[in-house]
């Protein structure tokens, strides 16, 4: 399994990865990082891109929605609990109103949506 934060595989830091796909809704991914020393620790941040790939299959693509730091009392050890949302959120915040396509291919429809709403995202 590959767990990319940005362009870097951080699978070795992951204690738990749970991706949930919902038909007709957002997919989410919850990741718990292995506790590590504060100095030199990887620090995830909201908005950071995340990908989960297993056996060559793309299971999840999105970005971090929330990061909760877990401090262990009287130590210099920290962990993180991370919640990610898939790329649907980009369309959720961009699409307004209703559009209709007649006699258009899926490629034409997707191209139209990208050109009309998503040019600021790329």
C-alpha positions in Angstrom: 0.0 0.0 0.0 1.1 3.5 -0.8 -0.1 6.5 1.3 1.1 9.7 -0.3 1.0 13.0 1.6 1.7 15.5 -1.1 4.2 13.6 -3.3 5.8 11.6 -0.5 4.9 8.1 0.6 4.3 8.1 4.4 3.0 4.5 4.7 5.7 3.7 7.2 4.3 6.4 9.6 0.7 5.1 9.4 -0.7 3.0 12.2 -4.1 2.8 10.7 -5.7 3.8 7.3 -9.4 3.4 6.8 -11.1 4.6 3.6 -14.8 4.6 3.2 -16.5 5.0 -0.2 -20.1 6.1 -0.3 -22.2 5.7 -3.4 -23.7 9.1 -4.2 -21.7 10.8 -1.5 -18.2 11.8 -0.4 -15.5 9.2 0.3 -13.5 9.8 3.4 -10.2 8.5 4.7 -9.2 8.4 8.3 -5.5 8.0 9.1 -3.8 7.6 12.4 0.0 8.2 12.4 2.4 6.2 14.6 3.5 8.3 17.6 6.9 9.8 17.0 9.4 12.2 18.6 8.4 15.8 18.3 11.8 16.9 16.9 11.9 16.0 13.2 8.4 14.6 13.2 6.3 14.7 10.0 3.5 17.3 10.6 0.4 16.9 8.4 -1.7 20.0 7.6 -5.2 20.9 6.5 -5.4 21.1 2.7 -2.5 18.7 2.1 -3.2 16.3 -0.8 -3.5 12.6 0.2 -3.6 9.5 -2.0 -4.1 5.9 -1.0 -3.1 3.3 -3.6 -3.2 -0.5 -3.1 -2.0 -3.1 -5.6 -1.9 -0.5 -8.3 -5.5 0.5 -7.6 -6.3 4.1 -6.7 -8.5 3.8 -3.6 -8.6 7.4 -2.4 -7.7 10.9 -3.6 -8.5 14.1 -1.7 -7.0 16.3 1.0 -6.8 16.7 4.7 -9.9 18.2 6.3 -8.8 18.0 9.9 -5.8 17.2 12.0 -5.9 16.4 15.7 -2.6 16.2 17.5 -2.3 13.6 20.3 0.2 14.5 23.0 1.4 11.8 25.4 1.7 13.2 28.9 5.2 13.8 30.3 6.9 12.7 27.0 8.2 14.3 23.8 6.0 11.9 21.8 3.1 13.0 19.6 0.7 11.4 17.2 -1.9 12.6 14.8 -5.4 11.6 13.9 -6.3 12.8 10.4 -9.6 13.0 8.5 -9.5 13.5 4.7 -12.3 14.2 2.2 -12.2 13.2 -1.4 -12.1 15.6 -4.4 -15.9 15.9 -4.5 -15.5 18.8 -2.1 -14.0 20.9 -4.9 -17.2 20.5 -6.9 -19.3 21.0 -3.9 -17.9 24.5 -3.4 -17.8 25.4 -7.1 -21.0 24.1 -8.7 -24.1 26.3 -8.5 -27.4 26.1 -10.3 -28.4 23.4 -12.7 -27.0 22.5 -16.2 -28.3 20.3 -18.8 -26.5 18.4 -21.6 -28.3 16.9 -24.6 -26.6 14.4 -26.9 -23.2 15.0 -25.2 -20.7 12.3 -24.4 -19.3 11.9 -20.8 -16.0 13.3 -22.0 -17.8 16.5 -23.3 -19.8 16.9 -20.1 -16.7 16.5 -17.9 -14.7 18.9 -20.1 -17.5 21.4 -19.9 -17.7 21.2 -16.1 -13.9 21.5 -15.8 -13.7 24.5 -18.1 -16.7 26.3 -16.6 -16.1 25.7 -12.9 -12.6 24.3 -12.1 -10.1 26.4 -14.0 -9.1 28.0 -10.7 -8.3 24.6 -9.1 -5.7 23.5 -11.6 
